[in-house]
Amino acid sequence: MSNHFRSGQTVRLARGVAYRSAAGGEYKVVALLPDEGVGRRYRVKSVREPHERVVSEEDLESV
């Protein structure tokens, strides 16, 4: 099964309750995380925040 997003790709967070405090705009995919049985998850980084976020694939949208 291939990954939907790749490292370095620009994405947006799908707006939802879990991310209402997240910075708006674009994020870069930093890494695909190891499969821990909860679905694909990625580390993403916005230039508007000093930290990275861990998000599920279904919470990301291509730009």
N, C-alpha and C positions, 0 to 999 in steps of 0.2 A: 504494500500500500504506500503510495507516494505522499509526500507532505504537500499540503496546499500552499503554504508560504515558505519562503526560503530566507536564509540569513541575509540581511542587508535590504530586504524588500520594504517598501513604504506601505503602511497600512493605516487604517483608522479603527478606533474602538467603536463597537456598536454601543449606542447609548442605552444604559439600563441602570437599574438601582445600584448594582454592584460597582459601577464606575462613575457615579455622579460627581465625585470629588476629583476625578481625573482631569488632567489638562485636555482641552479640546485640540483638534488639529491632527497632524500626522505623527506617526510613530515609526521607528525603524525596528524591524525584527532583529534582535541580537542573537538569539539561539533557539533551536528546538530543544525542549527538555526531554529527558528520558521518559519512556512510557511507564507509568506507575498504575495503569489500569483505570485511569479516570479520563481517558481521551487525550488527544494531542493538546499540549500546552506549550506556550512560547514565552520567552523573555522579550519584552519590548521596551523601547526608550524613546521618550519625547525630549526635544530640546528645551521644552518649557518646564521640565521637572528634573531635579537633581538625582532621582533614583530610577531604577528599572521596575517594571511591573511584570507579574506573571499572569497571563491570560489564556483562556481556553480558545481553541481554534474557532468555535462558533461565535465568539465574541469579537472577532476581527473581520474587517472588510477590506478588500483590495482597493487601492487608490488608482 
